[in-house]
Amino acid sequence: MLSQGYHCPLMCGIVGYVGPDQALPILLEGLRRLEYRGYDSAGVAVLDGRLNVMKRAGKLSELEGAIREAGEIPGQTGMGHTRWATHGVPNDLNAHPHLDCSGRIAVIHNGIIENFQALRDELLKAGHTIISDTDTECVAHLIEDLYEGSLVDAVRGTVARLTGAYALVVTTSGEPGVIVGAKVSSPLVVGLGQGENMLASDIPALLQKTKTVVPISEGQIVEVRADAVRITDLEGREVQADPIEITWDLTAAEKAGYEDFMLKEIHEQPTAIRDTLRGRFDERGRLGMDDLSMREDQIADVTKVFVVACGTAFHAGLVAKYAIEHWVRLPVEIEIASEFRYRDPVLDFNTLTLGISQSGETIDTLEAVRHARHQQSHVIAITNTVGSSLAREADGAFYTHAGPERGVAATKTFLTQMVALNLLALYLAQVRGTMFPVDVAGRVHLMQELPGQVERALGLDDQVKGLAERYGGAQNVLFIGRHTGYPAALEGALKLKEISYIHAEGYPAGELKHGPIALIEQGTPVVAIATECHVYPKVLSNIQEVKARGAEVIAVATEGDEEIGRLADHVLFVPKTHELWSPVLVSVPLQLFAYHIAKLRGCDVDQPRNLAKSVTVE
């Protein structure tokens, strides 16, 4: 089985190694590949007769400096961790790995143990010494109580007592040459080598040694030795491994000459869109999507569509709502995934739920999808990650094939999500007969122009950089748009706030007079999405409203528009396309705008403060 885009982002980074080589250099290299997943602290545990642990708060460089000062840690079995703090502030004490009382068992952990406080109280009462503020340390002590010579049995017994969403990796000096992992909602993947094997939370950490990987499924425990990998379920029954061959290598995850991963990934967007379109339709423009695993009669019976997503993926979902309602003539509800199941939505076997997550591991989206399945809804995953939890939970999956995305702020995965969702909408229209085949084919062939149009939009970079220099000192920026310009405005504001830390908000332009216009004062930058569409005259009126109150307007408009220049202070022209696809093109200059402002302000665009690539805790 081949995978074009297996990419498994997460909240923290996990890597483990067992083999003939010294483990420490392999662990550190793996952590370098994962540091953008979590970077509050880092640590390693290496077995050399005894368990040697080194950990430091801060970025990975702090740990590497401490190791250089103390001397190399020998051993051929080990594990490492980069942390994004949930329980306990980022400091040396709370960094992973965590040890039991004896110092013979070490645990690293991604996710949250929800019942840790009750477990902590119980362990303290039983006489255990707990020195950190983390939920993770409790796991080490629970394993200590259950360990009787079999680490995998002790881990299995411990998992039975834990409540939450997490991945665990454990080693002990009592069993040199073995590491044990457990997956409960958070990602975990094995790398199969020759006389050596690895375990990690994300594939880039494994590619230094192998391209053959095995994603660990929900509720599974894996024992990794140099010469064997054994996977069992929570009851101890052996499970057959299903290896995947990775078709991209480490260089695909490197910066390839760009200053930052984010900038590289912005420029990869034309290729990502081409890869997402590839193989979805024949020469006549007829769409085929067997991987959705829904029969045409089931699609014909759908009476309502629900879309669940978070953050940037939610903005892509808004675009899907417009496309499905317009082309398929089905009602669509879109909900922030973290709120979906708590409002008790009405679903049944005639509803279709679309779960959108670039990583396929976003816990809020996973729980929303699980709730939809429990209500008998059909579920389709839109994700960038082959074999992810979301893909496995769904009836079928639409993979976006954007390749690995290292920057925390989503760029190419956002554009490919919008392209995928528009293709899906056209496919539903084709199956349900709400569009003539010739019209579907015409739209599909028109979509093939998008990669080249995105390349042209990237040519705005110098102009955008000049605007960034002008407005980089702003304290507040408003983004406005109507129809599909509204989700584009939301995404533009999100990009600016998450990487430059400037307060920015996106609004439906018609809502300005209902409150937000009070924020406008002399010189306030307002970014207006003013591309050609059926509500274009309304957008011009909204631009006049903010101009009359002193705003400086940056308009993103369609090439050939001669009217917009008379109203806006600055205009960024993007190629003409169907209005339902305009956010794909509009987003490019907005990404560049956020990027250049962040760079001018000295911000880390690849690792924005307080953020991680994918949220795997509620």
Secondary structure as the mmCIF struct_conf table of DSSP 4:
data_model
#
loop_
_struct_conf.conf_type_id
_struct_conf.id
_struct_conf.beg_label_comp_id
_struct_conf.beg_label_asym_id
_struct_conf.beg_label_seq_id
_struct_conf.end_label_comp_id
_struct_conf.end_label_asym_id
_struct_conf.end_label_seq_id
STRN STRN1 LEU A 2 SER A 3
BEND BEND1 GLN A 4 GLN A 4
BEND BEND2 MET A 11 CYS A 12
STRN STRN2 GLY A 13 VAL A 18
BEND BEND3 GLY A 19 ASP A 21
HELX_RH_AL_P HELX_RH_AL_P1 ALA A 23 LEU A 34
HELX_RH_3T_P HELX_RH_3T_P1 GLU A 35 ARG A 37
BEND BEND4 ASP A 40 ASP A 40
STRN STRN3 SER A 41 LEU A 47
BEND BEND5 ASP A 48 ARG A 50
STRN STRN4 LEU A 51 ALA A 57
BEND BEND6 GLY A 58 LYS A 59
HELX_RH_AL_P HELX_RH_AL_P2 LEU A 60 ALA A 70
BEND BEND7 GLN A 76 GLN A 76
STRN STRN5 THR A 77 ARG A 83
BEND BEND8 THR A 86 GLY A 88
BEND BEND9 PRO A 90 ASN A 91
TURN_TY1_P TURN_TY1_P1 ASP A 92 ASN A 94
BEND BEND10 ALA A 95 HIS A 96
HELX_LH_PP_P HELX_LH_PP_P1 PRO A 97 PRO A 97
STRN STRN6 HIS A 98 LEU A 99
TURN_TY1_P TURN_TY1_P2 CYS A 101 SER A 102
BEND BEND11 GLY A 103 GLY A 103
STRN STRN7 ILE A 105 ILE A 113
TURN_TY1_P TURN_TY1_P3 GLU A 114 ASN A 115
HELX_RH_AL_P HELX_RH_AL_P3 PHE A 116 LYS A 125
TURN_TY1_P TURN_TY1_P4 ALA A 126 GLY A 127
BEND BEND12 SER A 132 ASP A 133
BEND BEND13 ASP A 135 ASP A 135
HELX_RH_AL_P HELX_RH_AL_P4 THR A 136 LEU A 146
BEND BEND14 GLU A 148 GLY A 149
HELX_RH_AL_P HELX_RH_AL_P5 LEU A 151 VAL A 159
TURN_TY1_P TURN_TY1_P5 ALA A 160 ARG A 161
STRN STRN8 GLY A 164 THR A 172
TURN_TY1_P TURN_TY1_P6 SER A 173 GLY A 174
BEND BEND15 GLU A 175 GLU A 175
TURN_TY1_P TURN_TY1_P7 PRO A 176 GLY A 177
STRN STRN9 ILE A 179 VAL A 184
STRN STRN10 SER A 185 SER A 185
BEND BEND16 SER A 186 SER A 186
STRN STRN11 VAL A 189 LEU A 192
BEND BEND17 GLN A 194 GLY A 195
STRN STRN12 ASN A 197 ALA A 200
BEND BEND18 SER A 201 ASP A 202
HELX_RH_3T_P HELX_RH_3T_P2 ILE A 203 ALA A 205
TURN_TY1_P TURN_TY1_P8 LEU A 206 LYS A 209
BEND BEND19 LYS A 211 LYS A 211
STRN STRN13 THR A 212 PRO A 215
HELX_LH_PP_P HELX_LH_PP_P2 ILE A 216 SER A 217
TURN_TY1_P TURN_TY1_P9 GLU A 218 GLY A 219
STRN STRN14 GLN A 220 VAL A 224
BEND BEND20 ALA A 226 ASP A 227
STRN STRN15 VAL A 229 ASP A 233
TURN_TY1_P TURN_TY1_P10 LEU A 234 GLU A 235
BEND BEND21 GLY A 236 GLY A 236
STRN STRN16 GLU A 238 VAL A 239
STRN STRN17 ILE A 244 ILE A 246
HELX_RH_3T_P HELX_RH_3T_P3 LEU A 250 ALA A 253
BEND BEND22 GLU A 254 GLU A 254
TURN_TY1_P TURN_TY1_P11 ALA A 256 GLY A 257
BEND BEND23 GLU A 259 ASP A 260
HELX_RH_AL_P HELX_RH_AL_P6 PHE A 261 HIS A 267
TURN_TY1_P TURN_TY1_P12 GLU A 268 GLU A 268
HELX_RH_AL_P HELX_RH_AL_P7 GLN A 269 LEU A 277
TURN_TY1_P TURN_TY1_P13 ARG A 278 GLY A 279
BEND BEND24 ARG A 280 ARG A 280
STRN STRN18 PHE A 281 PHE A 281
TURN_TY1_P TURN_TY1_P14 GLU A 283 ARG A 284
STRN STRN19 LEU A 287 LEU A 287
HELX_RH_3T_P HELX_RH_3T_P4 ASP A 290 LEU A 292
HELX_RH_AL_P HELX_RH_AL_P8 GLU A 296 ASP A 301
STRN STRN20 LYS A 304 ALA A 309
HELX_RH_AL_P HELX_RH_AL_P9 GLY A 311 TRP A 327
TURN_TY1_P TURN_TY1_P15 VAL A 328 VAL A 328
STRN STRN21 VAL A 332 ILE A 336
HELX_RH_AL_P HELX_RH_AL_P10 ALA A 337 PHE A 340
HELX_RH_3T_P HELX_RH_3T_P5 ARG A 341 ARG A 343
TURN_TY1_P TURN_TY1_P16 PHE A 349 ASN A 350
STRN STRN22 THR A 351 SER A 357
BEND BEND25 GLN A 358 GLY A 360
HELX_RH_AL_P HELX_RH_AL_P11 ILE A 363 HIS A 374
TURN_TY1_P TURN_TY1_P17 GLN A 375 GLN A 376
STRN STRN23 HIS A 378 THR A 383
BEND BEND26 ASN A 384 ASN A 384
TURN_TY1_P TURN_TY1_P18 VAL A 386 GLY A 387
HELX_RH_AL_P HELX_RH_AL_P12 SER A 389 GLU A 393
BEND BEND27 ALA A 394 ASP A 395
STRN STRN24 GLY A 396 TYR A 399
BEND BEND28 GLY A 407 ALA A 409
BEND BEND29 THR A 411 THR A 411
HELX_RH_AL_P HELX_RH_AL_P13 LYS A 412 ARG A 432
TURN_TY1_P TURN_TY1_P19 GLY A 433 GLY A 433
BEND BEND30 THR A 434 MET A 435
HELX_RH_AL_P HELX_RH_AL_P14 PRO A 437 MET A 447
TURN_TY1_P TURN_TY1_P20 GLN A 448 GLU A 449
HELX_RH_AL_P HELX_RH_AL_P15 LEU A 450 LEU A 458
TURN_TY1_P TURN_TY1_P21 GLY A 459 LEU A 460
HELX_RH_AL_P HELX_RH_AL_P16 ASP A 461 TYR A 471
TURN_TY1_P TURN_TY1_P22 GLY A 472 GLY A 473
BEND BEND31 GLN A 475 GLN A 475
STRN STRN25 ASN A 476 GLY A 481
BEND BEND32 ARG A 482 ARG A 482
TURN_TY1_P TURN_TY1_P23 HIS A 483 THR A 484
HELX_RH_AL_P HELX_RH_AL_P17 GLY A 485 SER A 500
STRN STRN26 HIS A 503 PRO A 508
HELX_RH_3T_P HELX_RH_3T_P6 ALA A 509 HIS A 514
TURN_TY1_P TURN_TY1_P24 GLY A 515 GLY A 515
HELX_RH_3T_P HELX_RH_3T_P7 PRO A 516 LEU A 519
TURN_TY1_P TURN_TY1_P25 GLN A 522 GLY A 523
STRN STRN27 PRO A 525 ALA A 530
BEND BEND33 GLU A 532 CYS A 533
TURN_TY1_P TURN_TY1_P26 HIS A 534 VAL A 535
HELX_RH_AL_P HELX_RH_AL_P18 TYR A 536 LYS A 547
TURN_TY1_P TURN_TY1_P27 ALA A 548 GLY A 550
HELX_LH_PP_P HELX_LH_PP_P3 ALA A 551 ALA A 551
STRN STRN28 GLU A 552 THR A 558
TURN_TY1_P TURN_TY1_P28 GLU A 559 GLY A 560
BEND BEND34 GLU A 562 GLU A 563
HELX_RH_3T_P HELX_RH_3T_P8 ILE A 564 ARG A 566
TURN_TY1_P TURN_TY1_P29 LEU A 567 LEU A 567
BEND BEND35 ASP A 569 ASP A 569
STRN STRN29 HIS A 570 VAL A 574
TURN_TY1_P TURN_TY1_P30 GLU A 579 TRP A 581
HELX_RH_AL_P HELX_RH_AL_P19 SER A 582 LEU A 600
TURN_TY1_P TURN_TY1_P31 ARG A 601 GLY A 602
BEND BEND36 VAL A 605 GLN A 607
TURN_TY1_P TURN_TY1_P32 ARG A 609 ASN A 610
BEND BEND37 LYS A 613 SER A 614
#
